[in-house]
Amino acid sequence: QEANVKQVEDQERETAQHEAAHTAQVTSLQKANENQVERLEARAKEREELTRSNTRSQTLAEGAAVATENSELRRSIIEMEMVVQKAILAREEMEGVVSIHQNAVAACARAAAVATDHLLGDA
């Protein structure tokens, strides 16, 4: 009977050891799974931040491109306004020259009339 008790105690001890080993293995696997989930969540967070950063960078780059384009357009507009001002000045100068020529032609016509009158008067 003592042998049977000893055998049952050995079996209980062996079962307890197997249960402890199994519990340790399950605990280890659960911890590994938790660590893996944490790593995956960290990677997902990093990717989200990288996506946000890329989006911000792209938005800034697009804004800079638009600002550059706007600056170039403003510069072109200023250059065009200068060309228009030069054209207006040139037109005003030409109008002055035309007026001088008209006055000169009128003076010549008057001088020719006086000369004609004088020549005809002498004849």
LUMKEKOL-602745 format. One record per residue: x, y, z of N, C-alpha, C in turn; residue number from 1. Coordinates in steps of 0.02 Angstrom, whole numbers, plus 50000, padded with zeros to 5 digits. Example, Ala and Ser with C-alpha at 12.3 -4.5 7.8 and 13.67 -1.06 7.14 Angstrom:
// residues 2
NODE;n.east;n.north;n.up;ca.east;ca.north;ca.up;c.east;c.north;c.up;nr
NODE;50660;49716;50390;50615;49775;50390;50660;49835;50390;1
NODE;50642;49888;50354;50684;49947;50357;50645;50002;50394;2
// end
This chain:
// residues 123
NODE;n.east;n.north;n.up;ca.east;ca.north;ca.up;c.east;c.north;c.up;nr
NODE;50041;49941;50000;50000;50000;50000;50044;50063;50000;1
NODE;50098;50061;50037;50145;50117;50037;50173;50129;49967;2
NODE;50184;50075;49933;50210;50081;49865;50159;50115;49820;3
NODE;50095;50099;49830;50043;50132;49791;50039;50206;49808;4
NODE;50044;50223;49871;50042;50293;49893;50102;50329;49862;5
NODE;50159;50298;49866;50220;50327;49839;50211;50338;49764;6
NODE;50182;50289;49729;50172;50294;49657;50123;50351;49642;7
NODE;50069;50358;49680;50020;50411;49669;50052;50479;49682;8
NODE;50092;50483;49736;50127;50546;49751;50175;50565;49695;9
NODE;50211;50515;49669;50257;50527;49614;50219;50552;49552;10
NODE;50162;50519;49538;50122;50540;49481;50094;50610;49491;11
NODE;50071;50626;49552;50046;50694;49566;50101;50745;49558;12
NODE;50161;50729;49583;50217;50774;49577;50236;50784;49503;13
NODE;50236;50728;49466;50251;50732;49394;50199;50773;49357;14
NODE;50135;50763;49375;50080;50801;49344;50088;50874;49361;15
NODE;50104;50889;49423;50113;50959;49444;50171;50991;49406;16
NODE;50224;50952;49396;50281;50978;49359;50262;50992;49286;17
NODE;50223;50945;49256;50200;50955;49187;50155;51016;49182;18
NODE;50110;51023;49232;50065;51081;49232;50105;51146;49239;19
NODE;50155;51145;49284;50197;51204;49294;50235;51221;49230;20
NODE;50262;51169;49197;50299;51180;49134;50251;51206;49080;21
NODE;50192;51177;49078;50142;51199;49029;50121;51271;49043;22
NODE;50108;51287;49106;50090;51355;49125;50145;51404;49108;23
NODE;50207;51384;49120;50264;51427;49104;50268;51437;49028;24
NODE;50257;51384;48990;50259;51389;48917;50203;51434;48892;25
NODE;50142;51427;48919;50086;51469;48899;50100;51542;48916;26
NODE;50126;51554;48977;50143;51621;48999;50196;51651;48953;27
NODE;50246;51612;48935;50299;51634;48890;50271;51652;48821;28
NODE;50226;51609;48795;50195;51622;48730;50151;51685;48732;29
NODE;50114;51693;48787;50072;51752;48794;50115;51815;48796;30
NODE;50170;51812;48832;50215;51870;48837;50246;51885;48768;31
NODE;50265;51833;48732;50293;51842;48664;50241;51873;48619;32
NODE;50178;51850;48624;50124;51878;48583;50113;51952;48601;33
NODE;50112;51968;48666;50103;52037;48688;50160;52081;48661;34
NODE;50221;52055;48664;50279;52093;48638;50272;52104;48563;35
NODE;50250;52053;48527;50241;52059;48455;50187;52111;48439;36
NODE;50132;52109;48477;50078;52158;48467;50104;52229;48480;37
NODE;50143;52237;48534;50172;52303;48549;50217;52327;48492;38
NODE;50259;52281;48466;50303;52299;48410;50262;52319;48348;39
NODE;50210;52281;48334;50168;52296;48276;50132;52363;48285;40
NODE;50108;52376;48345;50075;52440;48359;50125;52498;48352;41
NODE;50186;52487;48376;50238;52539;48370;50254;52551;48296;42
NODE;50259;52498;48257;50273;52506;48184;50215;52542;48150;43
NODE;50154;52525;48170;50095;52559;48140;50096;52633;48157;44
NODE;50114;52649;48219;50117;52719;48240;50173;52756;48201;45
NODE;50231;52723;48193;50286;52752;48155;50264;52766;48083;46
NODE;50229;52718;48054;50205;52727;47984;50155;52784;47979;47
NODE;50111;52790;48029;50063;52845;48029;50099;52912;48033;48
NODE;50149;52916;48077;50187;52978;48084;50227;52992;48021;49
NODE;50255;52941;47991;50292;52950;47928;50245;52974;47873;50
NODE;50186;52945;47870;50136;52967;47820;50118;53040;47832;51
NODE;50106;53058;47896;50089;53128;47912;50147;53174;47893;52
NODE;50208;53152;47908;50267;53192;47892;50274;53201;47817;53
NODE;50265;53146;47780;50269;53149;47706;50216;53195;47678;54
NODE;50156;53191;47707;50101;53234;47684;50118;53307;47697;55
NODE;50145;53321;47758;50164;53390;47774;50219;53413;47727;56
NODE;50268;53371;47715;50324;53389;47670;50298;53403;47599;57
NODE;50253;53360;47577;50225;53369;47510;50184;53434;47507;58
NODE;50145;53447;47559;50106;53509;47561;50151;53570;47560;59
NODE;50205;53567;47600;50252;53622;47601;50286;53632;47533;60
NODE;50305;53576;47502;50337;53580;47436;50289;53610;47385;61
NODE;50226;53588;47388;50177;53615;47341;50166;53690;47354;62
NODE;50164;53708;47419;50156;53779;47436;50215;53820;47412;63
NODE;50275;53792;47419;50335;53828;47395;50333;53835;47319;64
NODE;50310;53784;47285;50305;53787;47212;50255;53840;47191;65
NODE;50198;53843;47226;50147;53893;47210;50175;53963;47225;66
NODE;50210;53970;47282;50238;54035;47299;50289;54057;47247;67
NODE;50330;54010;47224;50380;54025;47172;50345;54046;47108;68
NODE;50293;54008;47090;50255;54025;47029;50223;54094;47036;69
NODE;50193;54107;47095;50162;54172;47106;50214;54228;47102;70
NODE;50272;54215;47131;50326;54265;47129;50347;54279;47057;71
NODE;50354;54225;47018;50373;54233;46947;50318;54271;46909;72
NODE;50255;54256;46925;50200;54291;46892;50201;54365;46911;73
NODE;50212;54380;46975;50216;54450;46997;50273;54485;46960;74
NODE;50330;54451;46955;50388;54481;46921;50370;54493;46847;75
NODE;50336;54446;46816;50316;54454;46745;50268;54513;46738;76
NODE;50221;54519;46786;50173;54574;46783;50209;54641;46789;77
NODE;50257;54644;46835;50295;54707;46844;50334;54723;46780;78
NODE;50365;54671;46750;50402;54682;46688;50355;54706;46633;79
NODE;50295;54677;46629;50246;54698;46578;50224;54770;46591;80
NODE;50213;54787;46654;50194;54856;46670;50248;54905;46649;81
NODE;50312;54885;46659;50367;54929;46638;50368;54936;46562;82
NODE;50356;54882;46526;50353;54885;46453;50297;54931;46431;83
NODE;50239;54925;46464;50182;54968;46446;50199;55041;46459;84
NODE;50232;55056;46516;50252;55125;46531;50300;55152;46479;85
NODE;50348;55109;46458;50395;55131;46406;50358;55144;46341;86
NODE;50310;55102;46325;50271;55112;46263;50231;55177;46267;87
NODE;50203;55191;46325;50165;55254;46333;50212;55314;46325;88
NODE;50271;55311;46355;50320;55365;46348;50341;55373;46275;89
NODE;50353;55317;46241;50373;55320;46170;50317;55351;46129;90
NODE;50254;55332;46143;50198;55361;46106;50194;55437;46118;91
NODE;50203;55458;46182;50201;55529;46198;50257;55566;46162;92
NODE;50317;55535;46160;50373;55566;46125;50357;55572;46050;93
NODE;50327;55519;46022;50310;55521;45950;50257;55574;45937;94
NODE;50209;55580;45983;50158;55632;45974;50190;55701;45975;95
NODE;50241;55709;46019;50278;55773;46021;50315;55785;45956;96
NODE;50347;55733;45930;50384;55739;45867;50336;55754;45810;97
NODE;50279;55721;45809;50229;55734;45756;50205;55806;45761;98
NODE;50194;55830;45822;50171;55899;45830;50224;55947;45805;99
NODE;50288;55934;45820;50343;55976;45796;50344;55975;45720;100
NODE;50336;55915;45691;50337;55910;45618;50278;55947;45588;101
NODE;50220;55940;45620;50160;55976;45594;50171;56051;45596;102
NODE;50201;56074;45652;50215;56146;45658;50266;56167;45606;103
NODE;50317;56124;45594;50368;56140;45544;50337;56142;45474;104
NODE;50293;56094;45460;50260;56093;45394;50217;56155;45387;105
NODE;50181;56174;45440;50139;56234;45437;50182;56296;45426;106
NODE;50240;56298;45462;50285;56355;45454;50312;56358;45383;107
NODE;50329;56299;45356;50354;56296;45287;50300;56319;45239;108
NODE;50238;56297;45252;50183;56317;45208;50173;56392;45211;109
NODE;50177;56421;45270;50171;56494;45277;50228;56529;45241;110
NODE;50289;56502;45252;50348;56532;45220;50342;56527;45144;111
NODE;50316;56471;45120;50307;56462;45048;50255;56511;45022;112
NODE;50203;56522;45061;50151;56570;45040;50177;56640;45038;113
NODE;50218;56658;45089;50248;56725;45091;50295;56732;45032;114
NODE;50335;56680;45020;50383;56682;44965;50346;56688;44899;115
NODE;50293;56650;44892;50253;56652;44830;50223;56721;44821;116
NODE;50195;56748;44875;50166;56815;44871;50221;56866;44852;117
NODE;50278;56858;44883;50332;56904;44870;50356;56900;44798;118
NODE;50363;56837;44773;50384;56828;44704;50332;56854;44655;119
NODE;50270;56839;44670;50217;56863;44626;50210;56939;44630;120
NODE;50223;56965;44689;50219;57037;44697;50275;57072;44661;121
NODE;50332;57042;44655;50390;57069;44621;50382;57064;44546;122
NODE;50343;57017;44524;50339;57006;44453;50300;57055;44418;123
// end
